[in-house]
Amino acid sequence: MRRILPTSCLLIGFALCLKANPTLSLDIKPARLTVAAPPGTPVAIQQSEDLISWSELVRGVAEEGKFEAAIGSAGSRFFRAVSTESVVKITRGSFDLKINPSLVSRPDGQVWIQAPQTVTVRPGTNFLAADLFDGRLHVLPRRLHDGAIYFARILADATGAIQADLLDAAFPSTAIPKTMAAVAAHQPLSVVLIGDSLTEGAGVADYHDTWPFLVFQPSAPTNTWTLLQDVPQLGVRQLGIGGISAEYGLVATRAGSPVLADDYDLAIVGFGANTELGDAPLVEAIVHALRGAGIEVILQSGEKRLDGKATPFLSDEDLLRSVATNQGCALADTYSYMLETDGTYSTDNIHPSVLGHQVWAGCIRSVLNGLKEDPRPNRPSDALETLASLPESLRPGFPDSTTVQFKPSATTGITAPTLFYNSIGPNLGRIPSATAITVLISGQSATFHADRACAVSLLSECQSTESANVQLEYGNGMPGNSLTVVGSFSPRLTPAAAIGLWSSNLPVDLTITVTDGLLRLSGVSFPFRKQ
């Protein structure tokens, strides 16, 4: 029978029924162990040699305000008493959930104690989760985030919570075991950030308010997220560029790229805000390239688009889980963390506000929580796998890598210095920022050659007031096409029509001709498929 409650708030009380929940280190084991507990409380005595792996010794029910257990000949050095109660009580106006803390013993051997909190549930399915870094409760729309313990599934309608089901609460295994070991052991860590404006930290005027600063840079007085609390030597390279699509990440992680050669421990990847389909095939290709180089990956699920609609890649739980399973990466469900908040956490329904960056930083930090976790089986596939939930037209669209050329073989244009300090050359190929680019005006052209390609994209650094209409000829029998390159406040990568519809590689003798306007050309990307 379903009972409708007259409230939209859920009162969650996580508390041990014991007056004390000791972990005892005993030089001489007593014959008996006595703990105080309310009469009728189910109690278990557990033992451990290392404060990590606990086994049950004896259980029973407290009588007359105490529980006594025989230790006997147990060989362990550590003992603790925990409540074994695990019930859901539905009372008038609220849910009172009492979760068995022994189900979620921390890796250091202590029980996970959750302070009572009041949280709001929304109509539909809600997952009640404890953040692994700050310990606070979150109400998330799906069970996807790797930085949380999931306690309960709550169903609600417009009148409030109507059903609560306990989940098998446990610390998650980790897909980034080397990184987690470094954090837990306070060892140096090298990180690269690859993505669009959300990875770059757009949405706020002061860099000190961005989530990358909050997580990776020395702490301001209000910054409680900094990883420097756990990692004294932290190197971070920012490769996020606003307005860019996932092909940029494919360029950055191409075979032989500096990103793959620089021995990073961890990459945080986030794309999808700038295309309707979320670049799912390219994102999996990026993660695959990083994992193949031994770099562990946290994949961000992103935020909403400007029009308020989530891309399928960001909102599709099965699709995200498939990428994580296929390629062995961790998931930071930034999308759900932002959905949990109200409109004050976004400046334009896509870029986080100051408060939104704090939410984002907390989400990333919860995955990098500093707690020792069991490693998850982590075996990237030898070849990219088609994601079944993709549209049929995209299933062959898995470029394995890309070649990038920064200088044309011939040109009728002129050379000029790069415009941007954060130029696309240094980001993608460690080309010195002073390297000249090619400037083409109406009637001028540049040529490039690739032995194999399934598509072409132009890398440009035009100012926001500049644009160019461009004609492309491929020189291999494929029909040419035209496109418009529009300037921006940052470097751009503009995909042209796919050669052979992404399905096959062809040799390309590319001629780029400006028919109107001005084009500042940094280079050309030639994605290709493994044959």
Backbone torsions as a table, in degrees:
resi	resn	phi	psi	omega
1	MET	NA	129.5	-178.5
2	ARG	-90.4	129.6	-179.7
3	ARG	-111.2	121.9	179.0
4	ILE	-86.5	128.6	-177.8
5	LEU	-102.2	144.7	-174.9
6	PRO	-84.9	38.2	-179.9
7	THR	-152.1	153.2	176.1
8	SER	-103.2	8.3	179.4
9	CYS	-107.8	147.7	-178.4
10	LEU	-118.5	117.2	178.7
11	LEU	-91.5	113.2	-175.9
12	ILE	-108.5	118.7	177.2
13	GLY	-112.0	109.2	176.2
14	PHE	-105.1	110.3	-177.9
15	ALA	-154.3	142.5	173.2
16	LEU	-71.3	145.5	175.6
17	CYS	-84.2	-1.7	178.4
18	LEU	-90.9	148.4	173.8
19	LYS	-69.2	-29.5	177.9
20	ALA	-143.0	147.4	-178.7
21	ASN	-128.6	69.8	-167.7
22	PRO	-78.9	147.4	161.5
23	THR	-105.5	116.9	-170.3
24	LEU	-108.7	128.9	172.0
25	SER	-100.4	114.7	-171.0
26	LEU	-113.9	119.4	173.3
27	ASP	-73.4	-38.8	175.8
28	ILE	-123.7	117.6	-175.6
29	LYS	-71.5	128.8	176.0
30	PRO	-72.9	160.6	177.2
31	ALA	-70.0	-30.6	-179.6
32	ARG	-138.5	153.3	176.4
33	LEU	-120.4	130.1	-177.4
34	THR	-120.8	130.3	176.4
35	VAL	-129.4	150.5	177.9
36	ALA	-84.2	138.5	178.8
37	ALA	-160.3	147.3	177.6
38	PRO	-59.0	145.4	178.6
39	PRO	-54.9	137.1	178.9
40	GLY	88.1	-2.8	-178.7
41	THR	-74.9	125.3	173.7
42	PRO	-70.0	129.6	-175.6
43	VAL	-132.4	144.8	173.9
44	ALA	-128.1	141.3	172.3
45	ILE	-101.1	126.9	-179.7
46	GLN	-116.8	156.2	-178.8
47	GLN	-131.0	153.9	-178.1
48	SER	-155.2	150.4	172.8
49	GLU	-96.1	-24.9	-170.1
50	ASP	-128.0	6.9	-177.7
51	LEU	65.4	11.7	179.1
52	ILE	-117.5	-53.5	-179.0
53	SER	-97.1	116.2	-177.2
54	TRP	-111.2	140.4	174.5
55	SER	-126.7	151.1	-176.9
56	GLU	-82.4	135.5	179.8
57	LEU	-99.6	-48.7	-178.6
58	VAL	-159.9	151.9	175.5
59	ARG	-138.5	161.6	179.7
60	GLY	-177.7	-161.2	-178.1
61	VAL	-123.6	134.8	-179.9
62	ALA	-66.8	139.2	177.1
63	GLU	-127.1	139.1	176.9
64	GLU	53.4	38.1	173.3
65	GLY	81.6	10.3	178.7
66	LYS	-153.1	162.2	176.1
67	PHE	-131.7	129.4	179.4
68	GLU	-117.6	138.5	-179.8
69	ALA	-136.9	142.4	177.1
70	ALA	-80.6	127.1	176.9
71	ILE	-81.7	-36.8	176.0
72	GLY	61.2	-134.5	-175.2
73	SER	-98.8	19.9	-178.8
74	ALA	-57.5	135.8	-174.5
75	GLY	-92.9	0.6	-176.7
76	SER	-74.6	157.7	178.7
77	ARG	-95.1	-21.2	-174.5
78	PHE	-121.7	139.7	178.8
79	PHE	-137.0	151.1	175.1
80	ARG	-149.7	157.8	176.2
81	ALA	-115.2	131.9	-179.5
82	VAL	-134.4	154.6	174.5
83	SER	-75.4	140.2	176.1
84	THR	-102.6	9.8	-179.0
85	GLU	-73.4	135.6	177.1
86	SER	-150.0	93.6	-174.7
87	VAL	-135.6	158.2	169.8
88	VAL	-116.8	121.3	178.8
89	LYS	-110.5	122.9	176.7
90	ILE	-99.0	111.9	179.2
91	THR	-116.2	167.4	-177.1
92	ARG	-62.8	119.3	174.4
93	GLY	91.0	-9.3	-179.4
94	SER	-164.2	165.1	170.0
95	PHE	-103.3	130.2	170.5
96	ASP	-108.3	107.7	179.4
97	LEU	-101.8	126.3	173.3
98	LYS	-112.5	109.7	-176.4
99	ILE	-96.1	137.0	177.2
100	ASN	-69.5	109.4	-178.7
101	PRO	-62.4	-24.9	-178.8
102	SER	-68.2	-16.6	175.3
103	LEU	-69.0	-25.0	-175.9
104	VAL	-126.6	52.8	175.8
105	SER	-62.4	134.2	179.8
106	ARG	-67.5	156.0	-179.7
107	PRO	-61.6	-20.6	177.9
108	ASP	-84.9	5.6	176.5
109	GLY	97.3	-14.5	179.5
110	GLN	-83.1	153.0	176.9
111	VAL	-77.0	152.6	178.0
112	TRP	-85.7	110.4	-177.9
113	ILE	-105.0	120.9	-178.2
114	GLN	-105.1	120.5	178.5
115	ALA	-67.4	147.0	176.9
116	PRO	-58.1	134.0	179.4
117	GLN	-140.8	155.2	173.6
118	THR	-106.8	125.1	-178.7
119	VAL	-126.3	155.4	-179.1
120	THR	-102.7	131.2	175.2
121	VAL	-105.5	149.4	179.8
122	ARG	-106.5	159.1	176.8
123	PRO	-55.5	135.1	-177.2
124	GLY	112.2	-154.6	-177.1
125	THR	-94.0	132.5	178.0
126	ASN	-127.0	139.3	175.1
127	PHE	-113.6	122.8	-179.6
128	LEU	-87.9	119.6	-172.0
129	ALA	-135.1	142.1	175.5
130	ALA	-97.4	123.3	178.4
131	ASP	-65.7	131.6	-174.8
132	LEU	-75.8	-10.7	178.1
133	PHE	-98.7	-55.5	-176.9
134	ASP	-96.5	-7.5	175.7
135	GLY	76.6	-0.6	-177.6
136	ARG	-80.1	158.3	178.8
137	LEU	-81.5	140.8	173.6
138	HIS	-126.9	148.1	175.1
139	VAL	-111.4	105.6	-172.9
140	LEU	-111.8	152.5	-176.3
141	PRO	-81.3	-7.6	-178.5
142	ARG	-153.6	162.0	-178.1
143	ARG	-101.6	80.6	-171.5
144	LEU	-132.0	-31.8	-170.5
145	HIS	-69.1	133.8	-178.2
146	ASP	-83.8	-3.3	-177.4
147	GLY	-106.7	30.9	-174.7
148	ALA	-147.1	154.2	168.8
149	ILE	-101.6	127.0	-177.8
150	TYR	-97.6	117.8	-176.0
151	PHE	-92.0	-41.4	-170.7
152	ALA	-154.6	155.3	173.4
153	ARG	-109.3	121.9	-175.6
154	ILE	-114.9	126.7	173.4
155	LEU	-101.2	138.8	-177.8
156	ALA	-141.6	154.2	169.6
157	ASP	-122.1	-166.2	-175.4
158	ALA	-63.7	-21.7	-179.2
159	THR	-88.9	-12.7	179.3
160	GLY	133.2	-165.0	-178.0
161	ALA	-68.3	136.6	-178.2
162	ILE	-123.1	-16.6	-179.1
163	GLN	-157.8	142.8	176.1
164	ALA	-133.7	128.9	177.9
165	ASP	-122.4	126.0	177.2
166	LEU	-69.8	142.4	175.0
167	LEU	-106.0	164.3	177.3
168	ASP	-76.4	84.3	-174.7
169	ALA	-68.4	129.1	179.6
170	ALA	-161.9	155.2	174.2
171	PHE	-64.8	134.5	-179.7
172	PRO	-73.4	154.4	168.0
173	SER	-75.0	167.2	-175.3
174	THR	-120.0	143.0	175.2
175	ALA	-94.2	1.9	178.7
176	ILE	-125.5	60.6	-172.5
177	PRO	-64.3	-37.3	179.7
178	LYS	-65.6	-42.0	178.5
179	THR	-64.9	-45.0	-179.8
180	MET	-63.2	-37.3	178.4
181	ALA	-65.4	-38.9	178.3
182	ALA	-65.3	-41.2	179.2
183	VAL	-65.2	-45.6	-178.0
184	ALA	-65.8	-31.2	-177.7
185	ALA	-96.8	4.9	179.7
186	HIS	57.7	45.3	-179.8
187	GLN	-103.0	161.9	179.2
188	PRO	-60.1	152.9	-177.4
189	LEU	-144.7	137.2	179.6
190	SER	-118.7	125.9	-171.3
191	VAL	-128.8	142.2	172.7
192	VAL	-124.6	136.4	179.3
193	LEU	-107.1	124.4	-175.8
194	ILE	-128.1	119.4	179.4
195	GLY	172.1	-161.9	-177.3
196	ASP	-98.3	-153.7	-174.6
197	SER	-62.4	-28.7	179.7
198	LEU	-69.3	-33.7	174.6
199	THR	-75.6	-35.5	-179.5
200	GLU	-65.6	-30.4	-179.3
201	GLY	103.4	27.8	-178.7
202	ALA	-71.0	163.6	176.0
203	GLY	113.0	-18.0	179.2
204	VAL	-130.6	155.1	-175.9
205	ALA	-80.9	-31.1	-174.2
206	ASP	-103.2	122.6	-179.6
207	TYR	-57.9	-28.5	-178.9
208	HIS	-67.7	-13.0	177.7
209	ASP	-95.2	-3.8	-175.5
210	THR	-81.3	154.8	-178.2
211	TRP	-64.2	-36.8	177.3
212	PRO	-61.5	-37.2	177.1
213	PHE	-66.4	-44.5	-176.7
214	LEU	-61.8	-34.0	-177.1
215	VAL	-87.4	-39.1	-165.3
216	PHE	-114.1	-9.3	-176.0
217	GLN	-108.2	164.9	179.6
218	PRO	-53.2	143.4	-168.7
219	SER	-75.0	132.1	162.7
220	ALA	-77.8	165.2	-177.5
221	PRO	-55.7	-29.6	-177.4
222	THR	-93.7	-0.6	-175.1
223	ASN	-89.5	108.5	177.3
224	THR	-103.0	4.6	-175.4
225	TRP	-98.5	-14.2	-168.5
226	THR	-53.1	133.4	177.8
227	LEU	-73.1	-14.7	-179.6
228	LEU	-65.0	-15.0	173.0
229	GLN	-61.5	-31.2	-176.5
230	ASP	-110.6	-25.1	-175.0
231	VAL	-121.3	104.6	-175.1
232	PRO	-71.3	-28.0	179.2
233	GLN	-120.2	107.4	-172.2
234	LEU	-129.3	117.0	176.4
235	GLY	-107.4	128.0	-176.9
236	VAL	-129.7	130.4	174.8
237	ARG	-114.5	123.5	-176.3
238	GLN	-94.9	113.6	177.5
239	LEU	-117.2	22.2	176.0
240	GLY	-80.6	136.7	178.2
241	ILE	-133.6	127.0	-179.9
242	GLY	-63.0	142.3	175.4
243	GLY	79.6	4.9	-172.5
244	ILE	-93.2	154.6	176.1
245	SER	-100.4	177.4	-175.7
246	ALA	-68.4	-15.9	176.4
247	GLU	-63.1	-29.2	174.0
248	TYR	-57.4	-43.8	177.9
249	GLY	-65.8	-33.4	175.3
250	LEU	-64.5	-39.2	176.1
251	VAL	-64.5	-44.6	-176.8
252	ALA	-65.5	-26.3	-177.1
253	THR	-112.0	23.2	178.4
254	ARG	-63.7	161.5	179.3
255	ALA	-57.3	129.9	179.2
256	GLY	81.4	5.9	-178.3
257	SER	-72.3	156.0	176.7
258	PRO	-58.1	-33.4	-179.7
259	VAL	-59.5	-42.5	-179.3
260	LEU	-77.1	-22.6	-175.4
261	ALA	-93.0	-12.2	-170.4
262	ASP	-90.5	8.8	171.7
263	ASP	59.4	45.8	174.2
264	TYR	-71.2	146.8	174.4
265	ASP	-81.1	-38.0	-170.3
266	LEU	-143.5	140.3	171.1
267	ALA	-121.2	135.9	173.0
268	ILE	-109.6	119.2	-169.7
269	VAL	-117.5	135.3	177.8
270	GLY	-153.3	114.7	176.3
271	PHE	-137.8	169.4	172.2
272	GLY	126.6	-13.4	-175.6
273	ALA	-76.2	-16.4	-171.9
274	ASN	-109.2	5.8	175.8
275	THR	-139.6	147.8	-177.4
276	GLU	-62.9	-35.7	-175.6
277	LEU	-91.1	-0.3	175.1
278	GLY	71.8	9.0	174.9
279	ASP	57.7	33.3	-173.2
280	ALA	-56.0	-47.3	-179.4
281	PRO	-62.3	-39.4	-179.1
282	LEU	-69.8	-37.2	179.3
283	VAL	-62.9	-43.7	178.5
284	GLU	-64.3	-36.1	177.2
285	ALA	-64.2	-38.8	178.0
286	ILE	-63.2	-49.0	-179.6
287	VAL	-61.7	-40.6	179.7
288	HIS	-61.0	-43.6	179.5
289	ALA	-63.6	-42.3	179.6
290	LEU	-65.8	-45.0	-180.0
291	ARG	-64.9	-37.1	178.1
292	GLY	-63.5	-24.9	177.7
293	ALA	-90.5	6.5	178.9
294	GLY	81.8	12.7	179.9
295	ILE	-93.0	125.6	176.6
296	GLU	-75.0	152.9	-170.1
297	VAL	-132.9	134.4	163.9
298	ILE	-108.6	120.6	178.7
299	LEU	-96.9	120.9	176.7
300	GLN	-83.3	141.8	178.4
301	SER	-87.9	-8.5	170.4
302	GLY	86.6	-159.1	-177.1
303	GLU	-139.1	-173.4	-178.8
304	LYS	-77.6	160.7	173.9
305	ARG	-80.1	169.9	179.2
306	LEU	-58.0	-33.8	-178.1
307	ASP	-81.7	4.5	177.8
308	GLY	85.1	-2.5	-179.7
309	LYS	-97.6	136.3	176.1
310	ALA	-80.7	141.3	174.8
311	THR	-69.4	151.8	179.2
312	PRO	-56.1	-35.9	-178.1
313	PHE	-64.0	-38.2	-178.0
314	LEU	-75.4	-36.2	-172.8
315	SER	-95.0	-12.4	-176.0
316	ASP	-85.1	103.0	-176.5
317	GLU	-64.0	-41.8	-179.3
318	ASP	-63.6	-38.1	-179.6
319	LEU	-66.2	-45.5	178.1
320	LEU	-63.0	-42.3	-179.8
321	ARG	-65.3	-34.4	178.1
322	SER	-64.6	-43.2	177.8
323	VAL	-60.9	-45.2	-178.9
324	ALA	-64.0	-40.0	-179.7
325	THR	-70.5	-46.3	-177.7
326	ASN	-62.7	-40.2	-169.6
327	GLN	-110.9	-4.1	176.4
328	GLY	68.6	57.6	178.4
329	CYS	-126.4	162.0	176.8
330	ALA	-88.2	155.4	-179.8
331	LEU	-116.2	123.0	171.2
332	ALA	-105.1	106.8	-172.5
333	ASP	-82.2	64.8	178.0
334	THR	-59.5	-33.2	177.3
335	TYR	-56.5	-48.3	-177.9
336	SER	-72.0	-36.2	177.3
337	TYR	-60.9	-38.4	179.7
338	MET	-75.1	-35.2	176.6
339	LEU	-63.8	-27.5	-179.3
340	GLU	-66.4	-23.4	-175.1
341	THR	-96.6	174.9	178.4
342	ASP	-97.1	-172.4	-173.6
343	GLY	-63.7	-18.0	-179.4
344	THR	-69.0	-9.2	-176.9
345	TYR	-93.8	5.4	176.8
346	SER	-140.0	142.8	-179.8
347	THR	-84.6	-29.8	-174.0
348	ASP	-148.3	25.7	-177.9
349	ASN	70.4	13.9	173.1
350	ILE	-144.6	-41.6	-179.0
351	HIS	-97.9	133.6	-177.7
352	PRO	-67.2	147.9	170.1
353	SER	-81.4	-173.4	176.8
354	VAL	-57.8	-46.8	178.1
355	LEU	-66.1	-36.7	178.7
356	GLY	-63.7	-38.3	176.6
357	HIS	-65.1	-32.4	176.3
358	GLN	-67.7	-39.7	176.3
359	VAL	-62.7	-45.4	-179.3
360	TRP	-61.1	-46.5	179.9
361	ALA	-61.0	-41.6	178.6
362	GLY	-63.0	-37.4	178.6
363	CYS	-64.0	-47.8	178.7
364	ILE	-62.9	-42.9	-176.7
365	ARG	-66.3	-29.1	179.7
366	SER	-67.7	-29.7	174.1
367	VAL	-73.7	-37.2	175.8
368	LEU	-93.8	64.7	-165.1
369	ASN	-89.8	-8.4	178.0
370	GLY	81.2	0.0	178.0
371	LEU	-94.4	141.1	178.8
372	LYS	-69.1	125.2	-179.1
373	GLU	-126.7	152.5	176.8
374	ASP	-69.5	138.7	179.1
375	PRO	-71.4	143.4	175.1
376	ARG	-87.8	143.0	174.3
377	PRO	-52.1	127.4	-167.2
378	ASN	-133.7	85.3	-175.1
379	ARG	-125.7	93.7	176.5
380	PRO	-60.1	142.5	-179.8
381	SER	-69.9	153.2	179.3
382	ASP	-70.6	-29.2	178.5
383	ALA	-131.8	150.0	179.8
384	LEU	-63.8	142.1	-178.8
385	GLU	-106.1	141.2	176.7
386	THR	-69.8	133.3	176.6
387	LEU	-86.2	118.5	-171.3
388	ALA	-62.0	-25.6	-176.2
389	SER	-83.4	-1.0	177.4
390	LEU	-76.5	153.3	172.5
391	PRO	-58.8	147.5	-178.2
392	GLU	-53.5	-37.1	-176.2
393	SER	-66.1	-20.7	-177.9
394	LEU	-99.2	-8.9	-173.0
395	ARG	-61.5	-32.9	175.9
396	PRO	-82.1	2.2	-170.0
397	GLY	-89.6	58.1	179.8
398	PHE	-115.7	82.2	173.2
399	PRO	-62.7	135.2	-179.2
400	ASP	-85.5	-27.0	178.4
401	SER	-167.0	-166.2	178.9
402	THR	-156.3	150.2	169.2
403	THR	-102.3	147.5	-178.8
404	VAL	-128.5	130.7	177.2
405	GLN	-121.0	128.3	-177.2
406	PHE	-99.4	-15.7	179.8
407	LYS	-126.1	132.0	177.4
408	PRO	-70.8	155.1	175.1
409	SER	-72.1	-26.5	176.4
410	ALA	-156.9	151.4	179.3
411	THR	-157.4	150.6	172.3
412	THR	-102.1	2.0	178.4
413	GLY	-88.4	-165.3	-179.3
414	ILE	-118.3	165.7	174.3
415	THR	-101.1	151.8	-178.8
416	ALA	-153.5	159.7	177.5
417	PRO	-66.5	157.3	174.5
418	THR	-67.2	153.5	-178.1
419	LEU	-91.6	-28.8	-168.1
420	PHE	-109.4	136.6	173.8
421	TYR	-62.0	-43.5	176.0
422	ASN	-88.0	57.4	-172.6
423	SER	-71.1	157.6	-176.2
424	ILE	-69.5	-24.1	178.4
425	GLY	-64.3	-56.8	178.8
426	PRO	-59.9	-35.8	-178.7
427	ASN	-66.0	-41.8	-170.0
428	LEU	-97.8	-26.8	-176.3
429	GLY	-140.4	13.7	-175.6
430	ARG	50.5	39.7	171.7
431	ILE	-77.3	130.5	-179.6
432	PRO	-52.9	143.6	-175.5
433	SER	-63.8	-19.0	179.4
434	ALA	-84.7	-3.5	-179.2
435	THR	-60.1	135.1	-177.7
436	ALA	-70.5	149.2	172.0
437	ILE	-110.8	171.7	-178.4
438	THR	-100.6	125.8	179.1
439	VAL	-106.8	122.2	-179.5
440	LEU	-118.2	135.3	172.2
441	ILE	-116.0	-179.8	-174.2
442	SER	-50.9	126.4	178.7
443	GLY	91.7	-10.9	-179.0
444	GLN	-95.6	157.5	-174.3
445	SER	-144.3	167.1	174.8
446	ALA	-143.4	147.8	-177.3
447	THR	-122.3	145.5	177.8
448	PHE	-139.0	155.0	178.2
449	HIS	-129.3	139.7	172.7
450	ALA	-135.2	136.7	179.4
451	ASP	-69.7	-29.1	178.2
452	ARG	-152.7	140.9	178.5
453	ALA	-163.9	146.2	173.0
454	CYS	-111.2	-1.5	179.0
455	ALA	-166.0	171.3	178.4
456	VAL	-139.8	139.5	172.1
457	SER	-136.7	147.6	-179.7
458	LEU	-100.9	133.7	175.7
459	LEU	-101.0	120.5	-174.2
460	SER	-134.6	162.0	178.8
461	GLU	-135.0	47.3	-179.3
462	CYS	-74.9	148.7	175.1
463	GLN	-71.8	162.7	-175.8
464	SER	-63.7	-21.1	179.7
465	THR	-90.8	-1.6	-175.7
466	GLU	-107.8	150.3	174.4
467	SER	-155.0	163.9	-179.5
468	ALA	-149.7	137.5	167.3
469	ASN	-90.9	129.3	-169.6
470	VAL	-127.3	139.5	174.2
471	GLN	-109.4	131.9	179.2
472	LEU	-113.6	131.8	173.8
473	GLU	-123.5	133.5	-171.1
474	TYR	-98.9	-17.5	175.3
475	GLY	66.8	21.7	-179.3
476	ASN	-133.5	18.8	-179.9
477	GLY	91.1	-15.5	176.4
478	MET	-75.4	141.5	-179.5
479	PRO	-64.2	141.0	177.6
480	GLY	-74.2	175.1	177.8
481	ASN	-152.7	168.5	-179.5
482	SER	-121.6	156.5	176.5
483	LEU	-153.4	166.9	177.4
484	THR	-116.0	127.8	177.6
485	VAL	-103.5	121.1	-177.6
486	VAL	-108.2	136.8	-179.9
487	GLY	-70.7	165.2	-177.6
488	SER	-151.0	-180.0	176.8
489	PHE	-83.0	-0.8	-179.5
490	SER	-147.1	167.5	177.8
491	PRO	-57.6	154.0	-178.1
492	ARG	-131.2	152.5	170.4
493	LEU	-122.9	115.4	-173.4
494	THR	-109.6	107.5	178.7
495	PRO	-69.1	138.2	170.8
496	ALA	-95.6	-179.5	178.3
497	ALA	-62.1	141.9	-179.6
498	ALA	-65.8	143.2	175.4
499	ILE	-85.1	123.5	-179.2
500	GLY	66.5	22.2	176.2
501	LEU	56.8	39.1	177.5
502	TRP	67.5	-0.2	-169.9
503	SER	-89.4	-17.4	-177.1
504	SER	-154.4	159.2	177.1
505	ASN	-93.2	145.6	175.6
506	LEU	-138.6	150.2	170.5
507	PRO	-67.1	145.5	-175.0
508	VAL	-131.1	128.0	165.9
509	ASP	-112.4	90.5	-169.9
510	LEU	-86.8	129.2	171.5
511	THR	-116.7	122.2	179.9
512	ILE	-106.6	117.7	-178.8
513	THR	-121.7	128.2	176.2
514	VAL	-84.3	120.9	177.7
515	THR	-93.4	-19.9	178.8
516	ASP	-165.2	138.2	176.7
517	GLY	97.3	-155.7	-177.3
518	LEU	-139.0	134.4	-178.8
519	LEU	-125.0	122.5	172.4
520	ARG	-98.4	100.8	-169.7
521	LEU	-96.1	116.5	176.5
522	SER	-81.7	-34.6	-178.9
523	GLY	168.4	-166.1	-175.9
524	VAL	-136.2	139.6	174.0
525	SER	-105.5	132.6	177.4
526	PHE	-119.9	87.5	175.4
527	PRO	-63.5	147.6	177.3
528	PHE	-141.0	158.2	179.3
529	ARG	-104.5	145.4	174.5
530	LYS	-69.4	132.1	-176.8
531	GLN	-89.7	NA	NA
